[in-house]
Amino acid sequence: MPSHYAPRPRWNGFSLRTLFALVTILGIAFAWLGVQAKWIRDRHAFAEAHDGDQIFLDFADSAPPPRAPGVLPLLGERGARGIDTSRMSDEETSQAKRLFPEAHLAPLFPPPQ
C-alpha cells in the first residue's frame, strides 16, 4: 500500500497554554477597563447628585484645562477644576477627594447656619 496520502493541515498554530494565557490577559485588560468606566460613572453620578448650589464643578473649558487622572482622558473624561466643600459632609468631601483627585477642594462660601 503506497503511503502517498497527505496529512491534514493543522488549523490551530498555537497551543492550549497560549490560548489560556491570551484569554487571561484579555480578561485582566477588560476588567481594568471596566473599573475605569465605573470610575467615570461614579464621577458623573456624584456631579449630578451635587448639582446646583451644593457644589461647584468647573469642568474645564478654558486653558490650561486640568487633566483627569490616569487613562480617563483616553475614555473622554475631562478634569474638574474645583469643588466647593462648604455644604458637604465629611463623608462627601472624602468621596469627592477619591473621585476627583485633580480638583482643588475648598469651601468657597461660608457654611449655612
N, C-alpha and C positions, 0 to 999 in steps of 0.2 A: 504494500500500500504506500503510495507516494505521500510524502509529508510536505505538500505544496500549499497547504491551507494557511491563510494569513491570520495572525491573531487579531482579535478585536481590539480596536484602539481604546485606550483608557480615556474616559471622559473627564475624570477628575485628576487634575495635575497637582493636587495638594493632599496632604494627609489629614486625618481626622483631628489630630492635635492642632494643626494650623487653623482649621475651621473653628475649633473651640476657642483658640486664642483670639481670632478675629471677632467672634461673637462677644467674647468678654470685653475686648477693647471697645467695640461699638456700644455695648451696654453701659459701660462706665461713661463714655462720652455723652450718650443721650441722657443718662441720669444727671450728669453735671449740667448739661444744657437745661434740663427741666428745673433744677434748683435755681439757675439764673433767671429763668422765665417766672418762677414763683416769686423771686425777689422783686422783679418788676411789677407783678400783680399786687404784691403787698405794698409797694411804694405808692402805686396808684390808688389802692383802697384807702391807705392812710391819708393821702392828699384829699381824696373825695370826702372822707368822713370828717375831716377838719377844715372843710372849705368855708369861705366867707370870713366872718370876723374872728374865728377861733385861731387860725394860724395864717401866716403869710408865706406862701411858697412862690418864690420867684424863679420859675423855670426860665433859664437864661435865653433871652433874645438879643442881648447886647454883647459887645465884645469886651473882654475875652470871656466866653462862657465857661462856667465851671464844668469840669469833666466828671461824668458819672463814674463810679468806681469799677475796677475790673474790666470785664468784657461787655458790660452793659451798653456802652455806646455802639458796639457792633450789632446789638439787638435793637437799636433805635431809641434807647433811653437817653434822656437829657439830664444834665446835672441840675440840682437845686441850689440856689444861691444862699438863701437864708430861711430860717423858721422862727417864728415868734413863739416863745415858750411861756409868755406871761399868763395865759389862760389854760395851760396844760398841767396835768398832774405829773408827779414824779415818774410814774409808770409810762405815761405817754411821752414824756421827754426822753426816757431811756429807749423807748421804741423808736422815736424819731432819730436818735443818735445811731441806732443799729441800722435803720433803713436808709438813712441819708448821711453817710459818713463824710461826704464832701461839703455839706451845708454848714453854715455858721448858725448855731443855736444860741439865741439870746432873747431876753424879754424886751420887746420893743415898746410896750405900753405898760403902765402900772397895772398890777393885778386888780380885778374887780373887788369891790368891798361888800 
